Amino acid sequence: MQRHEEYVLNTVEERKVRLVRLWFPDVHGQLKSFALPSTELETALSEGMHFDGSSIDGFSRIQESDVIARPDASSFEVLPWSDPDERAAAMVCNIENPDGTPFAGDSRNVLRRRLQDIRTEGYQFMVAPEMEYFIFESADPTGSPIPIDQGGYFDLTTADAGSDVRRQTLATLEMMGIPVEYSFHEDAPSQHEIDLRYNNALSMADDVMMFRLLVREIAQESGAHATFMPKPLPDVQGSGMHTHMSLWKGDDNAFYDPDAEYQLSAIGRHFIAGILAHARPLTAVTNQLVNSYKRFVVGTEAPAHVSWARNNRSALIRVPLTRSTRSDEGAQLGSSTRIEYRAPDPACNPYLAFAVMLAAGMDGVERELELAPEVEGDLFSLSTDELAAQGVIELPRSLGEALEELETSDLLRAALGEHIFEWFLRNKRAEWDAYRMQVTPFELARYLPVW
Amino acid sequence: MSSSAPTEPADLAPSVEVIAFPAPVAPDLARSLDFASIEWRAAGDVSELVSLVSAHPEATRILTAEPGFTELSAAIKELAAASLAEGGVLALIKGGQLGELMASDAAIDDFCVVPFHAAEFEARLARVRGAGRRMAENDGEEVVRFGALVLNVDTYQAAIGGRPLDLTYMEYELLKFLAQSPGKVFTRASLLSEVWGYDYYGGARTVDVHVRRLRAKLGEEHSSLIQTVRSVGYKLGEVRWPS
């Protein structure tokens, strides 16, 4: 037995863990899990858990539906919010075919494959997402959601009733070993932001899954409902998942060049160019819901155009100011040079989102794509013609438009793999069509009386 | 008080606390050991070292990097080969050998740069000896302690100030590795190869990420247990010695 597994079995015994939650993401990025009594754990570790994958979204195949969930012992973590008498632990699983090969519908595997590709060139991909979400009184879909407070940006007042929940969330995150960079009340009522500290993309995607789970569980404990839905309220800004990215080669940040403009290296510039080149199809993955596109509204913190800038909050990519001298890890100067991609929203599948963002960026690096000049000034105040004159195009305005872009993208097809690519397109098309069939209250109110 | 001649048969000898290598030992080392009333012996060559240590397996080994660091590492390997790797090892090295020490994976618990400051030497020796004793206590269960931190090597459990720490396997291994050599500074590269194994592909950032997670789990009160040594790496705790 491997030492990892020995560690897990010992800890289960010593810490009196009763239940182990084995989990994995479906293709939407929803967390699927089954609970295992700890007595069954040893078998699960050595043989994996066989199950019928046909009812998992994105897993179904025509001939063969049996898959194996193989728990990754290195991910074993006791859940800090579990009852000490009925302590629970969690482990993420890799999904395999019965012959032991990686299963093509496992989005974790998609990201792992991308990371292996860049590893052969000596690179490591680090990401740090800013998670935004709302806390409402309930999940009742029949009315407009009711915020639990009326706090505003950075508010710390009694108006911020959600801050207790947030404080508890932070404490739990720390106990889970998910370090937080910042947290604050966001712009909108009941909207919160928690910025996670960077980590390698695979661990971070796992953390995003855990993050969404525990935020919802903690809100639920206080009788509220936390949601990562991108745009739950029509009149206030939506929730994004701005993602900071950097590439590392050993100890060195490959995006850092002390002599370059903004200390952004040639690799960093190519990476940005790659993402911009593929930004339109990328959106289908980073913003996968019909509702996602209602966040891309002119005049908010969300981008609507494909552009980059040093420091322009209407840009799709920013190169944030780095605090080059501050680092509690003692890392060298400039280690925090990074780019911030502002399109993703927190309802994405983080594995697929990080995988396609990386694939797009690396395409820019490999083809040494030239980076267009940055676009300063408020993009929202410029007309489409003025933007076109600067070579700025728009992000897709709807899921339907994004899916059309996705369908023609060879890069994303390769990055996602045939299985997920096909399933995703088919499933999302159906979602888009179902939405288009709706007759909305807007239409009734506007047209019924006068036509 | 003590002699450097390892001639007495083991069963007649008083309990030997320190074995120095190679003989003849430097005068200031002999003086420091004598002043501290430590019962010590010295071994002239590796085979003599092995037989002395097998007679006194609990004794702390003080190994001087003479003529070079290579000989010191070789001596440690010989002891390990003879299954005598249990007792603590304090290395005495020259300033110019620090590079070799940092690059080495030899099982050294602490070191002192010669010519040493007598008080520092005593403190480091006391720590190494104390660590050795602590490993042997607790009913045969191997336990590593540092301040409020306790790690049970047999059951893989960790606690700080009596509070159990729920760690992942790699977090546990990293903490254990650092706690086994308190005060010793490890580079990120050496931690990667020692804790993760040389075949691990992750970059040095992996170490930073795990340290950050460990600090988060240790809690604010104890987060400074793992210290960042600027532009070098990490260490666990401070080495303090009487001034």
Contacts between the chains, C-beta under 8 A, distances in Angstrom:
chain1	res1	chain2	res2	distance
A	3	B	169	7.4
A	4	B	169	5.0
A	6	B	156	7.5
A	7	B	156	4.9
A	7	B	169	4.4
A	7	B	172	6.7
A	8	B	169	7.2
A	10	B	155	5.5
A	10	B	156	4.6
A	10	B	157	7.6
A	11	B	156	6.1
A	11	B	157	7.1
A	11	B	166	7.8
A	14	B	155	5.3
A	14	B	156	7.5
A	14	B	157	5.0
A	15	B	157	7.7
A	15	B	164	6.7
A	15	B	166	6.9
A	73	B	169	6.6
A	74	B	168	6.5
A	74	B	169	5.5
A	74	B	170	6.2
A	75	B	168	6.9
A	76	B	168	6.3
A	76	B	169	6.7
A	77	B	166	6.9
A	77	B	168	5.9
A	78	B	166	3.8
A	80	B	166	6.8
A	119	B	201	5.2
A	124	B	202	6.3
A	124	B	203	4.4
A	124	B	205	6.2
A	124	B	206	7.8
A	126	B	205	6.1
A	174	B	216	4.5
A	174	B	217	7.3
A	174	B	219	7.8
A	175	B	166	7.5
A	175	B	216	7.8
A	175	B	217	6.7
A	177	B	167	7.8
A	177	B	168	7.1
A	177	B	171	6.8
A	177	B	213	3.8
A	177	B	214	7.5
A	177	B	216	5.5
A	177	B	217	5.2
A	178	B	213	7.6
A	178	B	216	7.5
A	179	B	212	4.9
A	179	B	213	6.3
A	179	B	215	7.8
A	179	B	216	4.8
A	197	B	212	6.4
A	198	B	209	7.7
A	199	B	209	5.1
A	200	B	202	6.7
A	200	B	205	7.2
A	200	B	206	6.9
A	200	B	209	7.0
A	203	B	209	7.3
A	248	B	203	5.0
A	248	B	205	5.5
A	249	B	203	7.2
A	250	B	203	5.2
A	250	B	204	6.1
A	251	B	188	6.9
A	251	B	203	7.0
A	251	B	204	4.7
A	328	B	228	6.3
A	329	B	208	4.4
A	329	B	211	7.1
A	329	B	212	7.2
A	329	B	228	6.0
A	330	B	228	4.3
A	330	B	229	6.7
A	330	B	230	4.3
A	330	B	231	5.9
A	330	B	232	7.4
A	330	B	233	7.9
A	331	B	208	6.8
A	332	B	231	6.7
